[in-house]
């Protein structure tokens, strides 16, 4: 086989590979519509508040940022021992009021004061609007709503 024919065959093979490679790549218009936008948080946030006896615990979101909460940690000290208790997180997201029920777990009773302590920790993904509040409140059909403690951690975005 002549040298010219060998080069011609090699060129044809390389051209075929280039065409096949181009066919494997998606069309730019379809690729552009399939890429999701991801928010990369870069301002860590954490805060702990106590509402006092019978009062909700409230964290105010800065007016210039959304608050993305990733972890909730709750504690309620309730008297009298044996009380029933419910817990709620209230916040505003995309302009809508949201109530999140948080199941509490009995931890222990302090015998000196006759307080029951209930706790909860939850991994969440809550987005609170700028300038709004994140509130931890309790309800008890048997009396005291207790003293509440709320810790949130996440990011300002």
N, C-alpha and C positions, 0 to 999 in steps of 0.2 A: 504494500500500500504506500502510496506516495506521501511525502511529508505534508503536502497541501491538504490531502484528504484527512489525515490525522488531525490537523489543526481545525479543519472544518467540522469534523465530528465532535471534537472537544468544545468548540464554540457553540454548537447546537445543544450539547448536553448542558453546558453552563447557562444558556439562555432558557432552556426548559426548567432548570432548577430555580432560576430567578423568577420566572412566571409562576411556578408552583408556590414559591415563598410569598409572593405578593398576593396570591389568592388565599393564603392562610390567614393573612392579617384582616381584621374587621374593617369595615368601611368607617372612615372618621366620623360621619354623622351618627352612626349607631353607637359608636364607642363613647361619644360625648354625652349621650342621653343616659348611659348606664352607670356613670360614675356618681356615687352618692357624695353629698357634701357632709363632711364630718366636722363637728365642733371640737376643737382641742382646748380644753380648759387649762388655764395657766395661772389662776389666782386661787390658791387654796383658801378654804374657809372653814372655821370651826368656832362654835360658841356653845356655852352652857348657861342656862338661866333657870331660875326657880320662881314660881308664881306665888309662893306663899300659901298659907293655909286656905284651901277652898278656892284659890284663884288660878286661872290658866297661866302657863308659862309661854312667853311670847318672844320671838326673835323677829326683828324688823329687817327686811331686805333693803340694801342700799338703793337709792333712787336711780342710780346710773347703771345698774347691772341686774341680771337675772341670777337667782341662786339655784344651783343644781345640787340637791341634797342626795348624797349616796349612802349615808348611814344615819339612822335614828337610834338614840339610846335614851330610854325613859325609866324613871323611877317615881313611884308614888308611895308615900307613907300615909297609911289610913288608920284612923281610930274609929270605932272600937274594933278590937280584934275580931275576925270573922266577917267583916264587912264584904259586900260584893262591890266590884268596881269595873268600869268600862273606861277605855282610853281612845281618844280621837286626835288626829292631827288635821288641822284645818289650814288651808292655804289657797292662794289664787294662782291659777295657771292659765295663760292665754285669755285672761279676762274672766274666767269662770271660777266660781267658788267650788272647792274640792274638799271632801271630808274623807279621810282615810282611817278606818278602824284598825287599831293596833292591839293584838291580843297580849295581855299581860300574864306573867307567871308569878305565882306566890313565891317569895324568896325566904322570908323568916318573920318571926314575931319578936319584938323587943319587949321582954316581960316587964321591965321597969315602967315603961310608958304605955304599955298595951297597944302599941302600934304594929300593924302588919305592913310589911314592905313588899311591893310588887315591882317587877322589873320587865324590861323588854329591850331587845336590840334587834334591829332589822336592817338588812341591806335593801335599799330602795333606789329609785331614780325619780325624784320629784323636781319639778321645775317651777320655782316660785317667781312671780312677776316682780319687776322693780318697784320699790316703794310700798310693797304690801307686807303682811305679817305672816309668819308661820307660828301657829298656836297649838299647844298641847293642852287639851282639856280632858276632864274626867267626869263621869257620872256614876252615882251610886244610888240604887233604889232603897238602900238600907240606911242612908244618912250621909255621913261625911264624905266629901269629895277628896279629902286628903291634901297633902302638900306635894306638889308636882315638881319634878326636875326634868328638863329637856336638854339633850345635847345633840347637835347636828354637826355633821362634817360633810364637806363636798367642795364645790368650786363656785366662784363668781365668774359669770361669763357675760 
